[in-house]
């Protein structure tokens, strides 16, 4: 697997995504990502493939220049985020298709995936920006929420949806995949929209709730919990916004 700097698609401090002859390579810095982290993402990818969803299959786990790497087959097309950016007047149509795709994901089961509730609990317990009382309130709320076992993407947003020339959509980046409550997954998607565009977030939530026949208030009850989970990513630009959502009294 030959990787060249001019073929980088995404670059983060501890992770790079390359386009190469064999497909798409995700390369992880060992200072941030352990072997277990990388193997867990590979396992997530393999388990999602087994659900029958149209996803790019995992081809290889290897080391490249002393870093862990995943090689995944490339899905050709544009991201839905790119399409919305150049054609914003059709946002409602794109959002409808986007939610249909998310509901297809939620219709699947993958019993060996990690449980969403366990992951959220670990994330909340790890937060140093919240005092013990706030963590207790969040964990109490989390424990009270219904336990489901639907496939949840965990980072479902338009930049992770690839649209082929024929209009067929597929989903990439299953690093955060779990099994759990679909409304928690929807709350995370709402939050990801709201971080960039509140009006788009509102359109998304209205569309999701209508198509899934879910009460908006039920999705909103998850917002403080998933905001706390997002806070663990240590993004300073998001911190103030997320802290506002973590007020657990907002949706009593």
MOPECOR-V145925 format. One record per residue. N is the residue number from 0. RES is the residue in three letters. SS is DSSP state (helix for helix, strand for strand, loop for the rest). OMEGA is omega in radians with two decimals (999 if undefined). NEAR is the number of other ideal C-beta (glycine too) atoms within 8 Angstrom. Layout:
N:RES:SS:OMEGA:NEAR
N:RES:SS:OMEGA:NEAR
This chain:
0:UNK:loop:-3.11:10
1:UNK:loop:-3.10:5
2:UNK:loop:-3.14:10
3:UNK:loop:-3.08:7
4:UNK:helix:-3.09:4
5:UNK:helix:3.10:4
6:UNK:helix:3.09:9
7:UNK:strand:3.09:9
8:UNK:strand:-3.13:7
9:UNK:strand:3.09:7
10:UNK:strand:3.04:6
11:UNK:loop:-3.11:6
12:UNK:loop:-3.07:5
13:UNK:loop:-3.12:8
14:UNK:strand:3.06:13
15:UNK:strand:3.07:9
16:UNK:strand:-3.09:11
17:UNK:strand:2.87:12
18:UNK:strand:3.13:7
19:UNK:strand:-3.06:13
20:UNK:loop:-3.07:3
21:UNK:loop:-3.10:8
22:UNK:strand:3.12:10
23:UNK:strand:-3.12:13
24:UNK:strand:3.03:16
25:UNK:strand:-3.04:11
26:UNK:strand:-2.99:13
27:UNK:strand:3.09:14
28:UNK:loop:-3.10:10
29:UNK:loop:3.08:9
30:UNK:loop:-3.09:4
31:UNK:loop:-3.04:8
32:UNK:loop:3.07:10
33:UNK:loop:3.05:6
34:UNK:helix:-3.14:6
35:UNK:helix:3.12:6
36:UNK:helix:-3.08:9
37:UNK:helix:3.13:13
38:UNK:helix:3.09:9
39:UNK:helix:3.09:9
40:UNK:helix:3.10:12
41:UNK:helix:3.14:11
42:UNK:helix:3.06:8
43:UNK:helix:-3.12:12
44:UNK:helix:-3.12:14
45:UNK:helix:-3.12:9
46:UNK:helix:3.06:12
47:UNK:helix:3.08:13
48:UNK:helix:-3.09:10
49:UNK:loop:3.13:7
50:UNK:loop:-3.09:10
51:UNK:loop:3.06:4
52:UNK:loop:3.14:11
53:UNK:loop:3.13:6
54:UNK:loop:3.10:11
55:UNK:loop:-3.09:10
56:UNK:loop:3.04:8
57:UNK:strand:-3.11:12
58:UNK:strand:-3.00:8
59:UNK:strand:2.93:9
60:UNK:strand:-3.04:10
61:UNK:strand:3.00:8
62:UNK:strand:3.10:7
63:UNK:strand:3.14:10
64:UNK:loop:3.09:5
65:UNK:loop:3.14:5
66:UNK:strand:3.06:10
67:UNK:strand:-3.11:12
68:UNK:strand:3.00:14
69:UNK:strand:3.06:14
70:UNK:strand:-3.08:14
71:UNK:strand:3.11:14
72:UNK:loop:-3.11:9
73:UNK:loop:2.99:8
74:UNK:loop:-3.08:9
75:UNK:loop:3.08:6
76:UNK:loop:3.09:8
77:UNK:strand:3.04:7
78:UNK:strand:3.08:12
79:UNK:helix:3.10:15
80:UNK:helix:3.11:10
81:UNK:helix:-3.12:8
82:UNK:helix:3.11:12
83:UNK:helix:-3.09:12
84:UNK:helix:-3.10:7
85:UNK:helix:-3.10:6
86:UNK:loop:-3.03:8
87:UNK:helix:-3.11:7
88:UNK:helix:3.12:4
89:UNK:helix:-3.11:8
90:UNK:helix:-3.10:10
91:UNK:helix:3.12:8
92:UNK:helix:3.11:7
93:UNK:helix:-3.11:13
94:UNK:helix:3.10:12
95:UNK:helix:3.12:10
96:UNK:helix:3.13:10
97:UNK:helix:3.14:13
98:UNK:helix:3.08:13
99:UNK:helix:3.14:9
100:UNK:helix:3.11:11
101:UNK:helix:3.12:14
102:UNK:helix:3.05:10
103:UNK:helix:3.08:9
104:UNK:helix:-3.11:13
105:UNK:helix:3.13:12
106:UNK:loop:-3.07:6
107:UNK:loop:3.06:11
108:UNK:loop:3.06:8
109:UNK:loop:-2.95:12
110:UNK:loop:-3.10:6
111:UNK:loop:3.05:4
112:UNK:loop:3.03:11
113:UNK:loop:-3.13:8
114:UNK:strand:-3.11:9
115:UNK:helix:-3.11:14
116:UNK:helix:3.14:11
117:UNK:helix:3.14:8
118:UNK:helix:3.14:11
119:UNK:helix:3.13:14
120:UNK:helix:3.11:10
121:UNK:helix:-3.12:8
122:UNK:helix:3.14:11
123:UNK:helix:-3.14:15
124:UNK:helix:-3.08:8
125:UNK:helix:-3.04:7
126:UNK:loop:3.09:11
127:UNK:loop:-3.14:4
128:UNK:loop:3.13:6
129:UNK:loop:3.10:10
130:UNK:loop:-3.05:5
131:UNK:helix:-3.14:5
132:UNK:helix:3.13:6
133:UNK:helix:3.12:10
134:UNK:helix:3.13:12
135:UNK:helix:3.14:8
136:UNK:helix:3.13:9
137:UNK:helix:-3.14:15
138:UNK:helix:3.09:11
139:UNK:helix:3.11:8
140:UNK:helix:3.14:12
141:UNK:helix:-3.11:12
142:UNK:helix:-3.11:6
143:UNK:helix:-3.08:5
144:UNK:loop:-3.12:12
145:UNK:loop:3.13:4
146:UNK:loop:3.09:7
147:UNK:loop:-3.11:8
148:UNK:loop:3.12:7
149:UNK:strand:3.07:13
150:UNK:strand:3.11:14
151:UNK:strand:-3.10:15
152:UNK:loop:3.10:13
153:UNK:loop:3.11:11
154:UNK:loop:-3.02:10
155:UNK:loop:3.13:12
156:UNK:loop:-3.02:10
157:UNK:helix:3.12:11
158:UNK:helix:3.10:7
159:UNK:helix:3.08:11
160:UNK:strand:3.13:15
161:UNK:strand:-3.14:13
162:UNK:strand:3.13:11
163:UNK:loop:-3.13:11
164:UNK:loop:3.14:5
165:UNK:loop:3.12:4
166:UNK:loop:-3.12:6
167:UNK:loop:-3.08:7
168:UNK:strand:3.04:12
169:UNK:strand:-3.02:11
170:UNK:strand:3.13:15
171:UNK:loop:3.06:11
172:UNK:loop:-3.12:7
173:UNK:loop:-3.10:12
174:UNK:loop:-3.04:8
175:UNK:loop:-3.08:8
176:UNK:loop:3.09:13
177:UNK:strand:2.95:11
178:UNK:strand:-3.11:14
179:UNK:strand:-3.04:14
180:UNK:loop:-3.10:14
181:UNK:helix:-3.13:12
182:UNK:helix:3.02:10
183:UNK:helix:3.09:15
184:UNK:helix:3.10:17
185:UNK:helix:3.11:15
186:UNK:helix:3.09:14
187:UNK:helix:3.11:14
188:UNK:helix:3.09:13
189:UNK:helix:-3.11:14
190:UNK:helix:3.13:15
191:UNK:helix:3.04:11
192:UNK:helix:-3.04:13
193:UNK:helix:3.10:10
194:UNK:loop:-3.10:7
195:UNK:loop:-3.00:6
196:UNK:loop:-3.08:7
197:UNK:helix:-3.13:7
198:UNK:helix:3.09:6
199:UNK:helix:3.10:11
200:UNK:helix:-3.13:12
201:UNK:helix:3.09:8
202:UNK:helix:3.12:11
203:UNK:helix:-3.06:14
204:UNK:helix:3.10:12
205:UNK:helix:-3.11:9
206:UNK:helix:-3.14:13
207:UNK:helix:-3.09:15
208:UNK:helix:3.12:12
209:UNK:helix:-3.08:7
210:UNK:helix:-3.10:10
211:UNK:helix:-3.08:11
212:UNK:loop:-3.13:5
213:UNK:loop:3.09:11
214:UNK:loop:-3.13:6
215:UNK:helix:-3.12:9
216:UNK:helix:-3.13:7
217:UNK:helix:3.08:9
218:UNK:helix:-3.11:16
219:UNK:helix:3.12:9
220:UNK:helix:3.11:9
221:UNK:loop:-2.98:14
222:UNK:helix:3.11:14
223:UNK:helix:-3.11:14
224:UNK:helix:-3.10:15
225:UNK:helix:3.04:13
226:UNK:helix:3.09:13
227:UNK:helix:3.11:16
228:UNK:helix:3.13:12
229:UNK:helix:-3.14:12
230:UNK:helix:-3.13:14
231:UNK:loop:3.13:9
232:UNK:loop:3.04:6
233:UNK:loop:3.06:5
234:UNK:loop:-3.06:7
235:UNK:helix:-3.12:5
236:UNK:helix:-3.09:4
237:UNK:helix:-2.90:11
238:UNK:helix:-3.10:10
239:UNK:helix:3.13:6
240:UNK:helix:-3.10:9
241:UNK:helix:-3.14:13
242:UNK:helix:3.10:10
243:UNK:helix:-3.14:7
244:UNK:helix:-3.06:11
245:UNK:loop:3.01:13
246:UNK:loop:-2.99:7
247:UNK:loop:3.12:10
248:UNK:loop:-3.05:5
249:UNK:loop:-3.01:8
250:UNK:loop:3.08:8
251:UNK:loop:999:4
